Amino acid sequence: MLAMCVAYEDSLPSVTYSCGVTFIAVAIPVARTDAVSRALESAQTAKSHGADLVEWRVDTLAEDPHASAAIVRLVQESPLPCIVTVRDQSEGGAFSGSDDERIAAWRAASSAVPPPAYIDIELSTYHARAPMGDSAREIARISSIGKLDATRVILSFHDFRGRPPGLSSRVAEMWSDPGSAIAKVVWTARTVRDNIEAFELLASRAKPTIALCMGEHGLMSRVLAPKFGGFLTYARADAHGTAPGQPTVEELVRDWGFRLINKSTKVFGVVAYPVSHSRSPEIHNRWFRAANFNGRLFAIGVAPSWEPFKATLAELFGHAPLDFCGAAVSMPHKENAIRFVKESGGVIEESAQRIGAANTIGKSSDGRLFARNTDADGVVEALANAMRRAGGDGNLRGKRIAILGAGGAARAAAFGVASRGASVVITNRTASKAKRIAEEFAVASGEAPALDVNAKALSALSKERFDVIINCTSVGMDGGPAADQNPLPAEVVFDERVVVMDAVYSPAKTALLIHAEQRGAKCVGGWEMLVAQAAHQFEAWTGKRPPTDATPSR
Ligand code: NAP
């Protein structure tokens, strides 16, 4: 349960922090004395991009006997209020020096005018070596004497391998320590579900807290920190961050709309495996922004089987404060999406029911989940647009359409065009799969009528004339089984009345499209289908058509 927002205030020289404002801290490693000017320039750039704080990571610099002047200069000339950190190797840093060297670095930092806003010390160092904790507190105390600006202590804990054992008790220990102002815990997320634990820690905080997850699964905790009142989130100034998974300051502010994230932000995800190639976050987040819709969509990688899919979605939809409102579901989970919604007592819409797969999960106003297949709409819309561009009216009724493939995309395409009155021939390398689809669709189901879908051999395409040919195999796809091949037999005859569509969207021009275009056919690539199906997802979640002028280019 979300705890009440803790009423506290903490101030920085140039910014006042109150509950609900989350700072962006840019972490800049400074390895040597001659790197100070460059580091100050990076901080200046980060400031111009929207950073509020800079963390000077002086891990190796602190081991240099001549480090003091460089550290003083870093703090004194820092364009932003700063944190000074000498991170030990045991917690992912580069410092392997002595306690005395670390204390000397802190002392140098605190002698600057103004002194650093914060110094960071690991919980393990703070406790295990008593003089270190004493020194950190003492430096914070001395730095405050006779000065307007006080240095505060951030007590931190990092685990680069995974979720640390005893996480809550460590955090409770940091919260109860009177000598520190901020508690910080950072660990490597094993799955997206770790983010929820970070959010729960933030929601129940007893003092300003930083709770972040590292790695490919941890982005949600970094971006959504303001939703849960995190004290700060870390960002990269440039290509080199200090922890895996940090976005750049620009990405955070411009692409993620970090400043506009608040308690009411709705959360969505694209769930797939692998997911890193997905363009859905870029497309939907741009549309959300352009439509002034307070939503953010994240890439969520879920291992390819039912159990992890079920566990992940149950946790995301089940955590009320997260306000997880919908998922775009891609390979290999489209069938799992139907099963999940069915088991949760939700509604399987007709398209998803007949196709046997859903690419969209949403929440109705009564809180029930629904499963929809917008791939079928995507095919129909992209095709109809291409037919209009070719001088037709975009009507599919009575059109003869050949579909190559019998996987998920082919099922969606066959259902989409046949339910608009087209006559479909489906052909596939594994003929039995095409036959099964034809047999399924040829039978009326409930109120849905029988569809005109027939399975034939690939050679049939050379003997008959089709108005439209749609490739729904993975042939031609970058990184796929036959990346530079054309799935059509060479004997297939085209003319300018034929429309050829390829569901493959990477590359933009597949071997099939190049071949068909050279023979006069009108062509449409998979990107148009991808955007069209995403537009239907957007509508399913927000009730509105997306502002398509904000669509990213392919
Ligand atoms: P799928 O379920 O895995 O089906 C793959 C299909 O390709 C099967 O019919 C398979 O035949 C066939 N195939 C694979 N390798 C082949 C080869 N070497 N020769 C002939 N046929 C081959 O995949 P899917 O989800 O349907 O996706 C298919 C393609 O559509 C992918 O490139 C995907 O990226 C694209 N897609 C695009 C969109 C979009 O919005 N643009 C949406 C969904 C999918 P067998 O049955 O014989 O194995």
Boltz pocket constraint, residues with backbone or C-beta under 6 A from the ligand:
constraints:
  - pocket:
      binder: B
      contacts: [[A, 331], [A, 375], [A, 378], [A, 404], [A, 405], [A, 406], [A, 407], [A, 408], [A, 409], [A, 410], [A, 428], [A, 429], [A, 430], [A, 433], [A, 471], [A, 472], [A, 473], [A, 474], [A, 475], [A, 477], [A, 481], [A, 482], [A, 487], [A, 502], [A, 503], [A, 504], [A, 505], [A, 526], [A, 527], [A, 529], [A, 530], [A, 531], [A, 533]]
      max_distance: 6.0
